[in-house]
């Protein structure tokens, strides 16, 4: 399945890049995230619980940041497995400055295995888009809060 989209973040590229690598920001942005722990630089272990028809269940796996090019781009490798099946995705994330912040574009591919692979493509696309929107909306809010906290810290010291 192909993954692609873009969003705008209310932060300059270095701030947005930093927030995208912040384990606390990511843990709060990932739908259903129950645990998110850094194993090594750029490598995280996570557990997520999803309650969506056909794909609901508990998933465990890793998220790795590959080839980070601060503050311009990074490649993400996601591997999740659970009772309903498995998901593997590789996504290129690019950041470009804009007048009001940063434009983030992403594209990649995912592979679905197990019971998940037996679910109709239309349903999987719908669920993927819903989870993608939830993640992007939460990420935008987390980045705004993260950057706001950084700015507040600078002005009060």
Number of C-alpha atoms within 10 A of each C-alpha: 12 12 17 14 12 13 14 18 23 20 22 19 23 15 19 28 24 15 21 19 16 15 16 14 20 19 19 18 21 19 19 18 18 15 14 21 15 15 13 9 9 16 17 18 18 21 19 19 17 15 10 11 9 16 20 14 17 19 22 19 18 19 22 19 19 16 12 15 12 14 17 16 20 21 19 20 18 19 19 20 19 20 14 17 18 19 19 17 18 21 20 19 21 21 26 15 18 14 8 11 17 22 20 20 16 18 15 17 13 15 13 18 13 14 14 19 16 12 13 10 12 9 13 18 14 11 16 14 14 14 17 17 13 14 18 20 13 18 22 19 17 20 24 18 15 20 19 14 11 12 11 11 10 9 7 6 5
